[in-house]
Structure formats: structure tokens, C-alpha cells
Amino acid sequence: MSDPSPTPLPTPVPVAPTATPNPPVPPREPDVFDCCNNECGEACVWTIYYRLKKQYEADLEAWQIAQLLAE
């Protein structure tokens, strides 16, 4: 039997401060009916969404810092 705890996300790699014209694009939130309610674990659309959202938030923060440093 495998451990049901989620795999920890890798630590985001610091981004070199360079100004890029566009911020990162947030992940699309799944629709209510995208989930099959079969407890898919790591393959669940919501688990994947929250993992992508966490990475997006880190990328957005890095982008915002790069914009400030480039001014």
C-alpha cells in the first residue's frame, strides 16, 4: 500500500532579475464537473490545479520582483 500523502513540491528556483513584458498566466480553475469524485490522488484535477496555482504564485512573485528591480 502506498503512502497517501501528497508528494512535496520542489522549491522554486530563484529567477534572475530581468524584466519581461508579460506576467505568468494563471492556471485555469477546473469546472465542478471536471472532477470525477473517485479520489484520484495526485491525478485529481483539483490536486493538479492547486499544485499549478502554487507554482504560478511563486512565478508571479518572482516576476513582480524582477519588474521592480528593472525599474
Residue pairs with C-beta under 8 A, 6 or more apart in sequence:
4 41
6 41
6 42
6 47
7 42
9 51
9 54
9 55
12 55
12 58
12 59
12 62
14 62
15 59
15 62
15 63
15 65
15 66
16 66
17 65
17 66
17 69
17 70
18 66
18 70
19 66
19 67
19 70
20 63
20 66
23 60
23 63
23 64
24 56
24 59
24 60
24 63
25 56
26 53
26 56
26 60
27 49
27 52
27 53
27 56
28 49
29 49
30 45
30 46
30 49
34 45
35 44
35 45
35 46
40 47
41 47
42 48
